Amino acid sequence: MEKPGEIEEETEFLKKVWLRHLKKPARRVLDIASGDSPHGQILAREGMRVVGIDRSPTMIAAGKKGSRDLAGVSFYRREINKFSVPERPFDVAFFMSETFPVLISNDDLLSHLHSVGRLLRRGGLYCIDIDKMDRIRMVRDRKRWQRRKVRTPEAIVDVNTYDRPFPWYSATQSIFELECQIKFHGRPTQIVTTRDVIPIRYTVPQLLELAAKASQMFEMIAVYTDLSLVTSLDQCDRRWLGVLERV
Ligand SMILES: C[S@@+](CC[C@H](N)C(=O)[O-])C[C@H]1O[C@@H](n2cnc3c(N)ncnc32)[C@H](O)[C@@H]1O
């Protein structure tokens, strides 16, 4: 769903952040909720060793296929809230594509930071990309948010998204429901419907700073916005990147 060139731009920005905050060049990279690790594949082409973790076997299979000509990429199927992998310490970890706020409970948030922290060397960096949340999407009843049609070589997919209600005290920004109705070409009577319900935690820099401190493994050393080293939080349009240092 990224725009053309977006992954490349994000990867370049990560490298700028590492250059600014690391004393030694990054060689070993951990990609959290990597999917097929599009950023990792670019970094591996530049000679870095990349490990992706993700819970989706489909995305991992796509990642293995996309990186089969690359020596330095491997994947582990793991949940992000608590995990370990049999690997030497990494110089950097990153969590791209605004998925971090699916860590809803304080326990999951802290055990996630402990899991990443145990895999990073001291002084290593954990960069977390998060959407700007300037509005809590509180609704009284389930309400349609977006609608679109996606065409693939195998099928046409009607995609509907909804906002769902949640209690005011839950620290939630929204509960996002994604419904896909998949109509395969040549099988007009067979419609497959999938439904994912994804609560999103209201996540702002102050929360990440507090979680980093509470983990006793990280300190938040910088916040950048919109893939810029100079744009202030006040001027932030779309997204921000929290930079945590392993203490
Ligand atoms: C939006 S994709 C991003 C993939 C990749 N980082 C990118 O930038 O293209 C989010 C990924 O997070 C993974 N994911 C979501 N929740 C997860 C969880 N609890 N444990 C492990 N992976 C998870 C999904 O399987 C999916 O591949």
The ligand as an SDF file (V2000), in Angstrom:
LIG
                    3D

 27 29  0  0  0  0  0  0  0  0999 V2000
    1.7140   -3.0600    8.0690 C   0  0  0  0  0  0  0  0  0  0  0  0
    2.6700   -4.5380    8.0450 S   0  0  0  0  0  0  0  0  0  0  0  0
    4.2760   -3.8570    7.9840 C   0  0  0  0  0  0  0  0  0  0  0  0
    5.2970   -4.7630    7.3840 C   0  0  0  0  0  0  0  0  0  0  0  0
    6.6580   -4.1130    7.1370 C   0  0  0  0  0  0  0  0  0  0  0  0
    7.2700   -3.6820    8.3870 N   0  0  0  0  0  0  0  0  0  0  0  0
    6.5590   -2.9630    6.1710 C   0  0  0  0  0  0  0  0  0  0  0  0
    6.9370   -1.8430    6.5340 O   0  0  0  0  0  0  0  0  0  0  0  0
    6.1150   -3.1780    5.0350 O   0  0  0  0  0  0  0  0  0  0  0  0
    2.5060   -5.0650    9.6980 C   0  0  0  0  0  0  0  0  0  0  0  0
    3.0940   -6.4370    9.9920 C   0  0  0  0  0  0  0  0  0  0  0  0
    2.9630   -6.6430   11.3910 O   0  0  0  0  0  0  0  0  0  0  0  0
    2.7150   -8.0080   11.6140 C   0  0  0  0  0  0  0  0  0  0  0  0
    2.0970   -8.1130   12.9470 N   0  0  0  0  0  0  0  0  0  0  0  0
    0.9870   -7.4650   13.4020 C   0  0  0  0  0  0  0  0  0  0  0  0
    0.7460   -7.8130   14.6800 N   0  0  0  0  0  0  0  0  0  0  0  0
    1.7260   -8.6780   15.0330 C   0  0  0  0  0  0  0  0  0  0  0  0
    2.0280   -9.3840   16.2340 C   0  0  0  0  0  0  0  0  0  0  0  0
    1.2600   -9.2610   17.3300 N   0  0  0  0  0  0  0  0  0  0  0  0
    3.1110  -10.1890   16.2580 N   0  0  0  0  0  0  0  0  0  0  0  0
    3.9130  -10.3250   15.1570 C   0  0  0  0  0  0  0  0  0  0  0  0
    3.6670   -9.6820   13.9960 N   0  0  0  0  0  0  0  0  0  0  0  0
    2.6000   -8.8640   13.9350 C   0  0  0  0  0  0  0  0  0  0  0  0
    1.7880   -8.4170   10.4710 C   0  0  0  0  0  0  0  0  0  0  0  0
    1.8300   -9.8040   10.2290 O   0  0  0  0  0  0  0  0  0  0  0  0
    2.3650   -7.5830    9.3050 C   0  0  0  0  0  0  0  0  0  0  0  0
    3.2730   -8.3280    8.5440 O   0  0  0  0  0  0  0  0  0  0  0  0
  1  2  1  0
  2  3  1  0
  2 10  1  0
  3  4  1  0
  4  5  1  0
  5  6  1  0
  5  7  1  0
  7  8  2  0
  7  9  1  0
 10 11  1  0
 11 12  1  0
 11 26  1  0
 12 13  1  0
 13 14  1  0
 13 24  1  0
 14 15  1  0
 14 23  1  0
 15 16  2  0
 16 17  1  0
 17 18  1  0
 17 23  2  0
 18 19  1  0
 18 20  2  0
 20 21  1  0
 21 22  2  0
 22 23  1  0
 24 25  1  0
 24 26  1  0
 26 27  1  0
M  CHG  2   2   1   9  -1
M  END
$$$$
